Amino acid sequence: MKKAVLLFAMCAALAISFSLFASGPAEAPTGFDGLTNGLVVQDDMAAALVQFSEPEKAVPNGLGPLFNAVSCVDCHQSIADGGHSQIRELRAGHLDRHGNFVGAMITLNNGSKVGPRSLINQRAICPDAIGQLSPAENIRALRLSLPLFGDGFVEAVADEDLLKIAKHQRESTGGQIHGQAIFVDIAEVKGAKRIGRFGWKDQHASLLSFSSDAYLNEMGVTNQFAPDEVTKVCNPTSGIQDPNNVEDIDKFTTFMRALKAPPRDQTLASSLDAQIGADLFERIGCQTCHVNTLRTVPAGTKLNGENYVVSPAIGDKAFHPYGDFLLHDIGTGDGIVQNGPPNTRNKVRTMPLWGVRTRVEFLHDGRARDLFEAIRLHNEEAEEARERFNKLSQEEKARIITFLKSL
């Protein structure tokens, strides 16, 4: 029976990839070269990178009072600007008497409170703005920053395609695998929602919304969609950067949308070991969640509450993330609820495997120090795929790892 289920799952995964690819869209450009994917001219890409990299060093420029980094590139720079980070952010909270997650309430050194919020900033512009977790906030989690390469294409995937993947997962595995899509707010258009796809909890669907959130919560800089400071402690009364500044987050968004998708190591990918490893990866069911091919909507499509029109550089492109951008419980969840319902507490977004060869730590918190360990830690929805991996010969396992290192 399990063999039949596995065969059905493989066929379903192939059907998803084929249906999204059947009409022959152009391939999305790839590279870690800092060159535009065609969304904007290179001079505009370079100007956007300047803003993305510019440190908000001074309090009068808007930094703080609470922050984690002084620029976007602080957390997105490994292999190239826009990449991943080994910096871990801290999340925390507790369960209320009904068993629902509540973000932490932090008492700052001056006695004022911040919260409830799950993000615990680890830096501040003055001692009074620092606060420590109390024992009551007994759910604690660390997260690695995700890379941004290819996110412009991810943003342009239709909600319907993500729902189709989730449906095929449930039907093809008898409910064993059941990716969850959540609808989240679009900050730039009041009342608009789309399926989330960015962040470990799928907390954003729009890269402009993501930019606004990160500017406030990671650097402490207010903006037109997030005009209120987290705390007024140590906030200067004058000289603050205009909280309605539109330009900064627009440039952050332009840079992210103009990034190419991660390239493969073509030499390794063409090797016999990697090709056999790719077949084994598919055969044991990994591709059910790590979907290899997705497609963007046609150019001219309006997304994000009709606030964003997809350009020809982004529209009608095929790309290969090896991810489904859905939430799953694979036994590694962090216990945190963000923009989703309570049942997302122990779920995290499938990690897209494109560019995985550039990482040295794996899973959302970096607890796995090699790819073998990352696979061994898969459980719950991924338990059967993990057990099929465990039953392979050492040579077959090594070939799967070779395939992964080609991504």
ChimeraX attribute file (.defattr): number of C-alpha atoms within 10 A of each C-alpha:
attribute: neighborCount
match mode: 1-to-1
recipient: residues
	/A:1	6
	/A:2	9
	/A:3	9
	/A:4	11
	/A:5	15
	/A:6	19
	/A:7	17
	/A:8	18
	/A:9	27
	/A:10	21
	/A:11	16
	/A:12	20
	/A:13	26
	/A:14	18
	/A:15	15
	/A:16	21
	/A:17	20
	/A:18	14
	/A:19	14
	/A:20	17
	/A:21	19
	/A:22	10
	/A:23	9
	/A:24	12
	/A:25	16
	/A:26	15
	/A:27	13
	/A:28	21
	/A:29	20
	/A:30	18
	/A:31	17
	/A:32	17
	/A:33	13
	/A:34	17
	/A:35	18
	/A:36	23
	/A:37	22
	/A:38	17
	/A:39	20
	/A:40	17
	/A:41	12
	/A:42	15
	/A:43	11
	/A:44	16
	/A:45	23
	/A:46	16
	/A:47	14
	/A:48	23
	/A:49	21
	/A:50	15
	/A:51	20
	/A:52	24
	/A:53	19
	/A:54	14
	/A:55	17
	/A:56	19
	/A:57	14
	/A:58	12
	/A:59	18
	/A:60	15
	/A:61	14
	/A:62	22
	/A:63	27
	/A:64	34
	/A:65	25
	/A:66	27
	/A:67	22
	/A:68	23
	/A:69	25
	/A:70	22
	/A:71	20
	/A:72	23
	/A:73	22
	/A:74	19
	/A:75	24
	/A:76	23
	/A:77	17
	/A:78	16
	/A:79	15
	/A:80	15
	/A:81	23
	/A:82	26
	/A:83	21
	/A:84	24
	/A:85	19
	/A:86	18
	/A:87	17
	/A:88	16
	/A:89	18
	/A:90	17
	/A:91	20
	/A:92	25
	/A:93	28
	/A:94	21
	/A:95	17
	/A:96	10
	/A:97	7
	/A:98	6
	/A:99	9
	/A:100	14
	/A:101	22
	/A:102	20
	/A:103	23
	/A:104	25
	/A:105	22
	/A:106	21
	/A:107	17
	/A:108	18
	/A:109	15
	/A:110	13
	/A:111	11
	/A:112	14
	/A:113	16
	/A:114	17
	/A:115	16
	/A:116	13
	/A:117	16
	/A:118	23
	/A:119	21
	/A:120	27
	/A:121	21
	/A:122	15
	/A:123	19
	/A:124	21
	/A:125	18
	/A:126	14
	/A:127	13
	/A:128	15
	/A:129	24
	/A:130	20
	/A:131	22
	/A:132	12
	/A:133	16
	/A:134	12
	/A:135	8
	/A:136	11
	/A:137	17
	/A:138	13
	/A:139	19
	/A:140	17
	/A:141	19
	/A:142	17
	/A:143	18
	/A:144	20
	/A:145	19
	/A:146	19
	/A:147	24
	/A:148	23
	/A:149	28
	/A:150	27
	/A:151	21
	/A:152	27
	/A:153	28
	/A:154	25
	/A:155	24
	/A:156	28
	/A:157	23
	/A:158	18
	/A:159	17
	/A:160	10
	/A:161	18
	/A:162	20
	/A:163	18
	/A:164	11
	/A:165	25
	/A:166	22
	/A:167	16
	/A:168	22
	/A:169	21
	/A:170	15
	/A:171	16
	/A:172	22
	/A:173	22
	/A:174	13
	/A:175	13
	/A:176	15
	/A:177	25
	/A:178	23
	/A:179	28
	/A:180	23
	/A:181	24
	/A:182	22
	/A:183	19
	/A:184	20
	/A:185	21
	/A:186	24
	/A:187	22
	/A:188	17
	/A:189	14
	/A:190	9
	/A:191	10
	/A:192	16
	/A:193	19
	/A:194	19
	/A:195	27
	/A:196	27
	/A:197	29
	/A:198	21
	/A:199	18
	/A:200	25
	/A:201	27
	/A:202	25
	/A:203	22
	/A:204	27
	/A:205	27
	/A:206	31
	/A:207	25
	/A:208	24
	/A:209	22
	/A:210	19
	/A:211	22
	/A:212	27
	/A:213	21
	/A:214	21
	/A:215	24
	/A:216	23
	/A:217	22
	/A:218	25
	/A:219	26
	/A:220	28
	/A:221	31
	/A:222	26
	/A:223	24
	/A:224	16
	/A:225	21
	/A:226	19
	/A:227	15
	/A:228	14
	/A:229	18
	/A:230	20
	/A:231	17
	/A:232	15
	/A:233	22
	/A:234	17
	/A:235	18
	/A:236	12
	/A:237	8
	/A:238	7
	/A:239	10
	/A:240	16
	/A:241	15
	/A:242	14
	/A:243	16
	/A:244	12
	/A:245	15
	/A:246	13
	/A:247	13
	/A:248	16
	/A:249	25
	/A:250	16
	/A:251	21
	/A:252	23
	/A:253	21
	/A:254	22
	/A:255	28
	/A:256	24
	/A:257	28
	/A:258	27
	/A:259	28
	/A:260	26
	/A:261	24
	/A:262	27
	/A:263	18
	/A:264	19
	/A:265	14
	/A:266	10
	/A:267	9
	/A:268	17
	/A:269	19
	/A:270	12
	/A:271	14
	/A:272	13
	/A:273	18
	/A:274	23
	/A:275	18
	/A:276	15
	/A:277	23
	/A:278	21
	/A:279	14
	/A:280	20
	/A:281	23
	/A:282	21
	/A:283	19
	/A:284	22
	/A:285	24
	/A:286	24
	/A:287	24
	/A:288	33
	/A:289	26
	/A:290	22
	/A:291	23
	/A:292	21
	/A:293	20
	/A:294	25
	/A:295	27
	/A:296	24
	/A:297	22
	/A:298	18
	/A:299	16
	/A:300	14
	/A:301	16
	/A:302	15
	/A:303	20
	/A:304	23
	/A:305	17
	/A:306	11
	/A:307	13
	/A:308	15
	/A:309	15
	/A:310	23
	/A:311	18
	/A:312	14
	/A:313	20
	/A:314	31
	/A:315	23
	/A:316	25
	/A:317	23
	/A:318	23
	/A:319	24
	/A:320	23
	/A:321	24
	/A:322	22
	/A:323	21
	/A:324	28
	/A:325	30
	/A:326	27
	/A:327	26
	/A:328	25
	/A:329	23
	/A:330	19
	/A:331	16
	/A:332	18
	/A:333	20
	/A:334	22
	/A:335	21
	/A:336	27
	/A:337	23
	/A:338	18
	/A:339	16
	/A:340	19
	/A:341	12
	/A:342	14
	/A:343	13
	/A:344	24
	/A:345	18
	/A:346	18
	/A:347	23
	/A:348	28
	/A:349	27
	/A:350	25
	/A:351	22
	/A:352	19
	/A:353	18
	/A:354	25
	/A:355	24
	/A:356	20
	/A:357	16
	/A:358	14
	/A:359	18
	/A:360	12
	/A:361	18
	/A:362	18
	/A:363	23
	/A:364	23
	/A:365	21
	/A:366	18
	/A:367	15
	/A:368	17
	/A:369	13
	/A:370	15
	/A:371	20
	/A:372	14
	/A:373	13
	/A:374	15
	/A:375	21
	/A:376	14
	/A:377	18
	/A:378	19
	/A:379	16
	/A:380	15
	/A:381	19
	/A:382	21
	/A:383	18
	/A:384	19
	/A:385	21
	/A:386	19
	/A:387	15
	/A:388	13
	/A:389	23
	/A:390	13
	/A:391	11
	/A:392	13
	/A:393	10
	/A:394	10
	/A:395	11
	/A:396	17
	/A:397	18
	/A:398	16
	/A:399	22
	/A:400	24
	/A:401	20
	/A:402	22
	/A:403	26
	/A:404	22
	/A:405	21
	/A:406	23
	/A:407	22
